[in-house]
Structure formats: C-alpha cells, structure tokens
C-alpha cells in the first residue's frame, strides 16, 4: 500500500507541474506578442540604437573636422597688418 501512495503522489506532482507549465505558457501568450511581432520589435530596437550611434558618429566627425581646421588654420594663418587711419 505504501508504494501505491508514493506512486500516486509522484503522479499527482507531475500532473501539478504540467498544469503549472500550461498556466504559465498561457500567461506568456497573453503578455507576449506573437513571434513575428517580437522579431519586428527587436529589429526596431536595433534600428533605434543604430540611429543614435550614427547621430553620435556624425557629431563626432563634425567636431573632429572643425578641430582639424582650427589646427591647420593656426599654423598657416598670417597676421594681417593693421592700417592706421587718421581721424580729423
């Protein structure tokens, strides 16, 4: 008799686990969108990240070019002579 009780407990435990898994999967189905929609969402998130990185890259390139022009301009720039203007 003891073996039968143990076997019944094991079966009922397995059944409970199975039911819990089914309930959790139902909850996930309600919360999570379909697979195709999830893929599109992930793709859009990557696109957003890429866009931000491109913005930072563009700003960095602009600032770099501006600094390079300043560095090159200072070495080559000659001071203009100041002309005196006589005021009456």
N, CA, C and O atoms as a DFTB+ gen file, in Angstrom:
352 C
 N C O
     1  1       0.804      -1.191       0.000
     2  2       0.000       0.000       0.000
     3  2       0.852       1.261       0.000
     4  3       0.487       2.254      -0.629
     5  1       1.959       1.233       0.685
     6  2       2.812       2.403       0.752
     7  2       3.341       2.762      -0.635
     8  3       3.448       3.941      -0.971
     9  1       3.662       1.783      -1.416
    10  2       4.167       2.048      -2.758
    11  2       3.105       2.722      -3.610
    12  3       3.411       3.633      -4.379
    13  1       1.877       2.287      -3.480
    14  2       0.796       2.887      -4.262
    15  2       0.615       4.352      -3.877
    16  3       0.406       5.194      -4.751
    17  1       0.691       4.667      -2.604
    18  2       0.533       6.043      -2.155
    19  2       1.661       6.914      -2.704
    20  3       1.434       8.037      -3.156
    21  1       2.883       6.373      -2.655
    22  2       4.029       7.122      -3.171
    23  2       3.887       7.338      -4.668
    24  3       4.165       8.423      -5.178
    25  1       3.452       6.302      -5.367
    26  2       3.285       6.432      -6.810
    27  2       2.207       7.459      -7.133
    28  3       2.355       8.248      -8.067
    29  1       1.130       7.451      -6.365
    30  2       0.070       8.418      -6.592
    31  2       0.565       9.837      -6.351
    32  3       0.212      10.755      -7.091
    33  1       1.365      10.015      -5.338
    34  2       1.911      11.336      -5.051
    35  2       2.813      11.803      -6.182
    36  3       2.759      12.966      -6.581
    37  1       3.634      10.912      -6.694
    38  2       4.545      11.267      -7.776
    39  2       3.748      11.646      -9.015
    40  3       4.056      12.638      -9.674
    41  1       2.747      10.878      -9.327
    42  2       1.926      11.177     -10.498
    43  2       1.191      12.498     -10.319
    44  3       1.106      13.300     -11.249
    45  1       0.670      12.717      -9.142
    46  2      -0.054      13.960      -8.914
    47  2       0.900      15.157      -8.951
    48  3       0.530      16.232      -9.423
    49  1       2.111      14.973      -8.459
    50  2       3.104      16.041      -8.512
    51  2       3.472      16.341      -9.959
    52  3       3.570      17.505     -10.348
    53  1       3.671      15.321     -10.739
    54  2       3.975      15.517     -12.159
    55  2       2.821      16.218     -12.864
    56  3       3.026      17.092     -13.706
    57  1       1.626      15.824     -12.510
    58  2       0.443      16.454     -13.102
    59  2       0.355      17.925     -12.702
    60  3       0.025      18.781     -13.524
    61  1       0.648      18.209     -11.451
    62  2       0.629      19.595     -10.991
    63  2       1.661      20.438     -11.734
    64  3       1.382      21.563     -12.150
    65  1       2.843      19.881     -11.891
    66  2       3.901      20.597     -12.606
    67  2       3.467      20.858     -14.048
    68  3       3.683      21.944     -14.586
    69  1       2.867      19.872     -14.649
    70  2       2.393      20.022     -16.026
    71  2       1.334      21.114     -16.117
    72  3       1.358      21.935     -17.035
    73  1       0.406      21.123     -15.166
    74  2      -0.639      22.142     -15.160
    75  2      -0.056      23.542     -14.945
    76  3      -0.491      24.508     -15.572
    77  1       0.920      23.636     -14.064
    78  2       1.574      24.930     -13.810
    79  2       2.271      25.421     -15.073
    80  3       2.194      26.600     -15.417
    81  1       2.944      24.518     -15.752
    82  2       3.619      24.901     -17.001
    83  2       2.612      25.411     -18.022
    84  3       2.858      26.408     -18.700
    85  1       1.481      24.727     -18.130
    86  2       0.451      25.149     -19.083
    87  2      -0.099      26.525     -18.711
    88  3      -0.316      27.369     -19.580
    89  1      -0.319      26.742     -17.431
    90  2      -0.826      28.039     -16.983
    91  2       0.184      29.156     -17.272
    92  3      -0.182      30.241     -17.723
    93  1       1.437      28.870     -17.007
    94  2       2.483      29.874     -17.267
    95  2       2.574      30.163     -18.754
    96  3       2.722      31.317     -19.157
    97  1       2.489      29.134     -19.562
    98  2       2.561      29.370     -21.008
    99  2       1.359      30.183     -21.493
   100  3       1.500      31.005     -22.398
   101  1       0.183      29.965     -20.906
   102  2      -0.986      30.768     -21.266
   103  2      -0.776      32.229     -20.881
   104  3      -1.123      33.141     -21.632
   105  1      -0.208      32.431     -19.707
   106  2       0.065      33.807     -19.258
   107  2       1.051      34.486     -20.198
   108  3       0.864      35.645     -20.568
   109  1       2.105      33.763     -20.584
   110  2       3.090      34.328     -21.501
   111  2       2.464      34.638     -22.856
   112  3       2.795      35.647     -23.477
   113  1       1.573      33.785     -23.310
   114  2       0.911      34.037     -24.585
   115  2       0.087      35.324     -24.524
   116  3       0.018      36.072     -25.498
   117  1      -0.530      35.571     -23.380
   118  2      -1.317      36.795     -23.230
   119  2      -0.432      38.028     -23.143
   120  3      -0.761      39.076     -23.699
   121  1       0.691      37.904     -22.444
   122  2       1.581      39.047     -22.231
   123  2       2.443      39.320     -23.462
   124  3       2.525      40.455     -23.932
   125  1       3.075      38.285     -23.973
   126  2       4.000      38.458     -25.083
   127  2       3.262      38.462     -26.420
   128  3       2.312      37.702     -26.611
   129  1       3.691      39.301     -27.323
   130  2       3.076      39.309     -28.650
   131  2       3.531      38.086     -29.459
   132  3       4.435      37.366     -29.036
   133  1       2.923      37.857     -30.590
   134  2       3.341      36.721     -31.423
   135  2       4.799      36.850     -31.854
   136  3       5.400      37.923     -31.794
   137  1       5.332      35.739     -32.282
   138  2       6.755      35.680     -32.615
   139  2       7.148      36.694     -33.694
   140  3       8.198      37.328     -33.596
   141  1       6.313      36.846     -34.710
   142  2       6.632      37.780     -35.794
   143  2       6.686      39.216     -35.271
   144  3       7.542      40.006     -35.669
   145  1       5.766      39.531     -34.382
   146  2       5.734      40.883     -33.824
   147  2       6.959      41.116     -32.940
   148  3       7.544      42.199     -32.961
   149  1       7.342      40.109     -32.167
   150  2       8.541      40.234     -31.328
   151  2       9.767      40.472     -32.188
   152  3      10.624      41.284     -31.839
   153  1       9.855      39.777     -33.300
   154  2      11.005      39.974     -34.205
   155  2      11.032      41.409     -34.728
   156  3      12.091      42.033     -34.793
   157  1       9.871      41.922     -35.096
   158  2       9.790      43.285     -35.611
   159  2      10.171      44.294     -34.527
   160  3      10.848      45.284     -34.805
   161  1       9.737      44.042     -33.304
   162  2      10.079      44.926     -32.183
   163  2      11.588      44.929     -31.951
   164  3      12.190      45.990     -31.787
   165  1      12.193      43.754     -31.936
   166  2      13.641      43.659     -31.736
   167  2      14.372      44.360     -32.876
   168  3      15.360      45.058     -32.648
   169  1      13.887      44.174     -34.100
   170  2      14.511      44.831     -35.256
   171  2      14.434      46.350     -35.104
   172  3      15.404      47.056     -35.382
   173  1      13.277      46.848     -34.662
   174  2      13.126      48.295     -34.472
   175  2      14.030      48.813     -33.357
   176  3      14.570      49.915     -33.459
   177  1      14.195      48.028     -32.297
   178  2      15.096      48.444     -31.220
   179  2      16.531      48.552     -31.729
   180  3      17.245      49.495     -31.387
   181  1      16.951      47.589     -32.543
   182  2      18.294      47.654     -33.118
   183  2      18.420      48.866     -34.050
   184  3      19.460      49.522     -34.084
   185  1      17.363      49.154     -34.799
   186  2      17.385      50.300     -35.703
   187  2      17.509      51.602     -34.917
   188  3      18.246      52.505     -35.312
   189  1      16.788      51.692     -33.806
   190  2      16.873      52.884     -32.956
   191  2      18.293      53.057     -32.425
   192  3      18.850      54.154     -32.465
   193  1      18.870      51.968     -31.931
   194  2      20.237      52.031     -31.407
   195  2      21.206      52.454     -32.502
   196  3      22.088      53.282     -32.272
   197  1      21.042      51.886     -33.692
   198  2      21.916      52.233     -34.810
   199  2      21.766      53.711     -35.175
   200  3      22.755      54.380     -35.473
   201  1      20.560      54.211     -35.153
   202  2      20.329      55.620     -35.472
   203  2      21.036      56.532     -34.481
   204  3      21.666      57.512     -34.877
   205  1      20.935      56.217     -33.198
   206  2      21.627      57.025     -32.200
   207  2      23.138      56.985     -32.397
   208  3      23.813      58.008     -32.277
   209  1      23.659      55.814     -32.696
   210  2      25.097      55.712     -32.916
   211  2      25.518      56.509     -34.146
   212  3      26.581      57.130     -34.142
   213  1      24.705      56.503     -35.194
   214  2      25.020      57.290     -36.390
   215  2      24.991      58.780     -36.078
   216  3      25.811      59.543     -36.590
   217  1      24.044      59.194     -35.233
   218  2      23.983      60.605     -34.833
   219  2      25.256      60.999     -34.096
   220  3      25.856      62.032     -34.390
   221  1      25.667      60.165     -33.132
   222  2      26.893      60.465     -32.383
   223  2      28.110      60.459     -33.303
   224  3      29.010      61.284     -33.142
   225  1      28.145      59.547     -34.255
   226  2      29.266      59.471     -35.193
   227  2      29.324      60.746     -36.035
   228  3      30.399      61.309     -36.242
   229  1      28.171      61.197     -36.517
   230  2      28.121      62.416     -37.327
   231  2      28.594      63.618     -36.521
   232  3      29.378      64.431     -37.012
   233  1      28.120      63.732     -35.287
   234  2      28.556      64.841     -34.438
   235  2      30.047      64.774     -34.152
   236  3      30.733      65.796     -34.167
   237  1      30.544      63.585     -33.896
   238  2      31.967      63.407     -33.620
   239  2      32.806      63.750     -34.850
   240  3      33.838      64.411     -34.736
   241  1      32.362      63.300     -36.028
   242  2      33.082      63.626     -37.259
   243  2      33.107      65.132     -37.499
   244  3      34.134      65.688     -37.889
   245  1      31.978      65.786     -37.267
   246  2      31.907      67.234     -37.452
   247  2      32.870      67.946     -36.515
   248  3      33.629      68.818     -36.939
   249  1      32.837      67.575     -35.250
   250  2      33.709      68.219     -34.267
   251  2      35.182      67.952     -34.600
   252  3      36.025      68.837     -34.458
   253  1      35.483      66.733     -35.041
   254  2      36.858      66.396     -35.412
   255  2      37.333      67.253     -36.579
   256  3      38.445      67.779     -36.555
   257  1      36.484      67.394     -37.608
   258  2      36.859      68.215     -38.761
   259  2      37.041      69.677     -38.359
   260  3      37.953      70.352     -38.836
   261  1      36.174      70.154     -37.487
   262  2      36.287      71.535     -37.024
   263  2      37.609      71.765     -36.296
   264  3      38.280      72.772     -36.524
   265  1      37.979      70.839     -35.424
   266  2      39.248      70.969     -34.702
   267  2      40.439      70.847     -35.641
   268  3      41.427      71.563     -35.474
   269  1      40.367      69.954     -36.628
   270  2      41.464      69.824     -37.593
   271  2      41.643      71.124     -38.385
   272  3      42.770      71.549     -38.639
   273  1      40.523      71.753     -38.775
   274  2      40.614      73.023     -39.499
   275  2      41.241      74.105     -38.636
   276  3      42.028      74.913     -39.128
   277  1      40.900      74.128     -37.360
   278  2      41.489      75.126     -36.467
   279  2      42.989      74.914     -36.323
   280  3      43.769      75.866     -36.340
   281  1      43.386      73.636     -36.181
   282  2      44.809      73.339     -36.024
   283  2      45.568      73.718     -37.287
   284  3      46.624      74.347     -37.208
   285  1      45.047      73.347     -38.444
   286  2      45.712      73.676     -39.703
   287  2      45.693      75.183     -39.957
   288  3      46.663      75.737     -40.474
   289  1      44.619      75.832     -39.604
   290  2      44.473      77.271     -39.840
   291  2      45.421      78.095     -39.010
   292  3      45.905      79.120     -39.490
   293  1      45.708      77.704     -37.803
   294  2      46.595      78.483     -36.933
   295  2      48.027      78.459     -37.447
   296  3      48.721      79.472     -37.366
   297  1      48.478      77.350     -37.964
   298  2      49.847      77.247     -38.460
   299  2      50.053      78.050     -39.728
   300  3      51.128      78.613     -39.941
   301  1      49.029      78.110     -40.575
   302  2      49.176      78.768     -41.865
   303  2      48.731      80.230     -41.835
   304  3      49.127      81.020     -42.692
   305  1      47.930      80.579     -40.874
   306  2      47.378      81.942     -40.850
   307  2      48.474      82.949     -40.538
   308  3      49.277      82.761     -39.624
   309  1      48.487      84.009     -41.310
   310  2      49.435      85.091     -41.081
   311  2      48.649      86.276     -40.553
   312  3      47.506      86.516     -40.939
   313  1      49.282      86.993     -39.679
   314  2      48.607      88.159     -39.132
   315  2      48.571      89.251     -40.194
   316  3      49.562      89.533     -40.867
   317  1      47.412      89.841     -40.314
   318  2      47.293      90.958     -41.258
   319  2      47.845      92.214     -40.591
   320  3      47.707      92.419     -39.385
   321  1      48.461      93.029     -41.402
   322  2      48.993      94.274     -40.882
   323  2      47.855      95.233     -40.595
   324  3      46.883      95.329     -41.344
   325  1      48.006      95.922     -39.510
   326  2      46.984      96.876     -39.117
   327  2      47.284      98.206     -39.800
   328  3      48.405      98.715     -39.768
   329  1      46.242      98.742     -40.415
   330  2      46.405     100.034     -41.083
   331  2      45.927     101.138     -40.133
   332  3      44.882     101.041     -39.490
   333  1      46.727     102.161     -40.083
   334  2      46.339     103.294     -39.239
   335  2      45.504     104.240     -40.073
   336  3      45.824     104.576     -41.213
   337  1      44.429     104.647     -39.450
   338  2      43.560     105.599     -40.118
   339  2      43.616     106.898     -39.324
   340  3      43.425     106.914     -38.108
   341  1      43.871     107.939     -40.011
   342  2      43.947     109.242     -39.338
   343  2      42.559     109.831     -39.248
   344  3      41.806     109.887     -40.220
   345  1      42.257     110.258     -38.063
   346  2      40.940     110.860     -37.823
   347  2      41.137     112.343     -37.620
   348  3      42.037     112.749     -36.885
   349  1      40.333     113.148     -38.241
   350  2      40.456     114.595     -38.098
   351  2      39.695     115.105     -36.922
   352  3      39.695     116.308     -36.660
